[in-house]
Amino acid sequence: MEEIERIEESGVDPTLELIESLAVAMHSGALIDPRVTPEFRFEGRAA
């Protein structure tokens, strides 16, 4: 989880690959939309 802490503290700019890996690990999807801030968010999957 050290990587997540670094992202949260703005110590690392997450790559698309990292975002995808985090989404998979959290059993969710990642919505990436550069028109809004923040540019991405994790969404739970429908059960």
C-alpha positions as CSV (number, residue, x, y, z in Angstrom):
1,M,0.0,0.0,0.0
2,E,3.0,2.3,0.1
3,E,2.4,3.2,-3.6
4,I,-1.2,4.3,-2.7
5,E,0.1,6.5,0.1
6,R,2.6,8.2,-2.3
7,I,-0.2,8.9,-4.7
8,E,-2.4,10.3,-2.0
9,E,0.4,12.6,-0.9
10,S,1.0,13.7,-4.5
11,G,4.5,12.0,-4.4
12,V,3.7,10.1,-7.6
13,D,1.7,10.8,-10.7
14,P,-0.4,7.7,-11.3
15,T,-0.1,6.1,-14.8
16,L,-3.0,4.5,-16.6
17,E,-1.4,1.1,-15.9
18,L,-1.3,1.9,-12.2
19,I,-4.9,3.1,-12.2
20,E,-6.0,-0.1,-14.0
21,S,-4.1,-2.3,-11.5
22,L,-5.6,-0.5,-8.5
23,A,-9.1,-0.9,-10.1
24,V,-8.6,-4.6,-10.6
25,A,-7.3,-5.0,-7.0
26,M,-10.3,-3.2,-5.6
27,H,-12.7,-5.2,-7.9
28,S,-14.0,-2.0,-9.4
29,G,-13.8,0.0,-12.6
30,A,-11.9,3.2,-13.3
31,L,-13.7,6.1,-15.0
32,I,-11.2,8.5,-16.7
33,D,-12.7,11.8,-17.9
34,P,-10.2,14.7,-18.5
35,R,-13.2,17.1,-18.7
36,V,-13.7,16.9,-14.9
37,T,-11.6,17.2,-11.8
38,P,-10.4,14.8,-10.5
39,E,-9.8,13.3,-13.9
40,F,-10.6,9.8,-12.7
41,R,-12.5,7.9,-10.1
42,F,-13.1,4.3,-9.1
43,E,-16.6,2.9,-9.5
44,G,-17.9,-0.2,-7.8
45,R,-19.1,-2.9,-10.1
46,A,-22.8,-4.0,-10.1
47,A,-23.4,-7.1,-8.1
